[in-house]
Amino acid sequence: QITLKESGPTLVKPTQTLTLTCTFSGFSLTTSRVGVGWIRQPPGKALEWLALIYWNDDKRYSPSLNSRLTITKDTSKNQVVLTMTNMDPVDTATYYCAHRIPLRGAFDMWGQGTRVTVSS
Amino acid sequence: DIQMTQSPSSLSASVGDRVTITCRASQTISSYLNWYQQKPGKAPKLLIYAASSLQSGVPSRFSGSGSGTDFTLTISSLQPEDFATYYCQQSYITPYTFGQGTNLEIK
């Protein structure tokens, strides 16, 4: 079955760069139309879509965060990495990675999430 | 970006009630609309994809309908485990925007 798990720091300082890793199993990012996305959720707030990487290395980003985000994949390790530069306290959130259903774009499996706090 | 607007933002209902949540897109998204359920401290769970397709393992009391810009999620008979927050999401075009959520509470 498909599983995903996020890992990374729980605390970062303002202006630092956040690097999060999503390690997955049960599917391959070399399979046509497969994708992995990142979504975040500030405490008590709604879900926010951040980025998506496809099997063919096509990458899409939230326009409001585009200049700060980079998403990459390592198919040999079954990992997707998200970096976010210039972190700010408003970026405090739980960050999720999720498997995208081919063709329809829904996220059918999610990681447990990793809580990131931005504070000096 | 396509804006997704859910209504109501919160809803109180009783076990056994029929509940409907609405989601409206700021432009047409065909049937690229998905519904998620989220409980406190947990990751979202996919309920409905492609507007009306029930995700495997999801109880049949959940159903979705709509196309274009207007969509609904219906729970035919609320169960205690259904009290949660529900989100719609469009996957027609990136950025894949979410609605602001509907908090379903026990009356």
Interface residues (C-beta under 8 A of the other chain):
Chain A: G37 I39 A46 L47 E48 W49 L52 R60 Y61 S62 P63 Y96 R100 I101 R104 G105 A106 F107 D108 M109 W110 G111 Q112 G113
Chain B: D1 Y32 N34 Y36 Q38 A43 P44 K45 L46 Y49 A50 S53 Q55 Y87 Q89 S91 Y92 T94 P95 Y96 T97 F98 G99 Q100 G101
